[in-house]
Amino acid sequence: MAEQHPPGPHKPGRPPRPRRRNLAQHDLRDARARLRGTIYEHVEPDAKGRDQYTAQQIVDFCLDLAEVMLASGADTRSVETAVVAVSTKWNLAPLDLDFSGSSVTIQYAPADVPPLVKVRTVRSDGSDLDKLARANQIVDDLIHDDRDMTSAVNALVAVLRLPPRWPMWLSDVGLSVLGISIAMQAGGGVRAGLGAFVLMLGIIVSGRWLTGRGYPQFFVSGAQGAVASAIGTLAIWAGVLDPGGAATMVAALVVLLLPHPSLVTWAQDAISGFRAMAVARAFYIGLIIAAIVVGVPAGIALTHWLSIEVDPTGIVTRTLPLWASLSLTVVSAAANCFVQQASARVIPVAVVFSVAAGAALWGLRQLGLPLLGATFLAAVLLGVLSTYAAVRMRTAVAAIAVPAFCGALLPGVAVSNALLNVMSGSSSAALDFVAAVSVALGIGAGLVLGGLFATPGARRALRRTRRVVVHSVHSDTTALRVIRDSGYDPGNGSVPRGTRSDPLSGPGTAE
């Protein structure tokens, strides 16, 4: 038997080659099971790139990707799909993910080496649809061999460093305009709409001031609800608004105080089986709703010396005609695109889909369906349309669906009726308010079901539109040369060709 010598040290200047990973069949079946029903269902491991990246490099990138997507407002199912698709493409399995509210844990535990476990904390409850869409595009590039890890890491770092897509003042004005639309859609009239605009703008500025001084969101939301209801009561006392108009004005504020993206993602997580994330989101949502439920009566109680009696039995908040409602839907969807920091190129699509969902909701209500059922079916339609469009536009589904449902499906009339009961001191007022808020849960369920309906067709459309020819596959981590002009510098994938200092948009991308 020949004498065996231990391997000598690596030559200077040559990094050690990563250990070869072989993807077992049972691990591949597990990955396919987790991707079943998504647009990346048929992702196959890249055999040529098996030795290209270490396990630690891949896990670190997956944690960065999960952090960006969760902090930008993605639902947990979308994050898991992106991480599993990327890790499968790079031959990393078995990979275990655990989402526990404010953190993400990734464990790589093959049978023959010690497990690798890493945790990342996510400290954001906001929504930035532009960053979410860009992160989704990075994943799409990786899956279709338009990027390697070096280029993807550079692009992901660029996403983290990007400033908000729209300035803060424009976002504030957009949210105030959304208040006008909700108040008028509930039948409040021009006065109630203008009052909602002024009230919303003042509430936004004061809320940012309180939050900047360390006050928790629970107390800020409660104070905002109290101030809004007190001002509404004073408007009735001064004769500026009738009780119905005041209720719609305050309802517009209350509807916008609700964390709508969190409500919808909570429903999506609960339906998709991510219980830990659903519980964490439900706790946050419950605190905000509790603060509003307590704050609104508190504001009315502050004005008890006015001796105002409101009888809601003779007040009916009437919805607008279809043409007027759809016109306001256009304004609402466009304004919410600025509020949620959506990219400029999705605004026309979100507006059109919002009008379609609003028309469907109106037609279903005319047929006699209850508000919850009609909202659910309209959300299913919106989920189908958004999923198809997102694949065609290479963006995230939420980047289209969130502005669209905020423009057409928010329960302004139901909240207005509940607030009238609060003003009159009805014993069932709190239950009426919770029932009105629960309509938002139907939106999340409808979007999930609509996405499931549309995914098979969207997956076929993605295959037809993504045919990229690659010159060569390198064994190092330099960017791949791709014939299709993707708008990136082929040197390292991080230098844009456009004039805007944005490493994620090319000359042909409308921003």
Buried (B, 14 or more C-beta within 10 A) or exposed (E): EEEEEEEEEEEEEEEEEBEEBEBEEEBBEBBBEBBEBBBBBEBEBBEEBBEBBBBEBBBBBBBBBBBBBBBBBBBBBBBBBBBBBBBBBBBBBBBEBEBEBEBBBBBBEBEEEEEBEBEBEBEEBEBBBBBBBBBBBBBBBBBBBBBBBBBBBBBBBBBEEBEEBBEEEBBBBBBBBBBBBBBBBBBBBEBBBBBBBBBBBBBBEBBEEBEEEEEEBBEBBBBBBBBBBBBBBBBBBEEBBBBBBBBBBBBBBBBBBBBBBBBBBBBBBBBBEBEBBBBBBBEBBEBBBEBBBBBBBBBBEBBEEEEBEBEBEEBEBEBBEEEEBBBBBBBBBBBBBBBBBBBBBBBEBBBBBBBBBBBBBBBBBEEEBEBBEBBBBBBBBBBBBBBBBBBEBBBBBBBBBBBBBBBBBBBBBBBBBBBBBBBBEBEEBBEBBEBBBBBBBBBBBBBBBBBBBBBEEBBEBBEEEBEEEEEEEBEEBBBBEBEEEBBBEBEBBBEBEBEEEBBBBBEEBEE
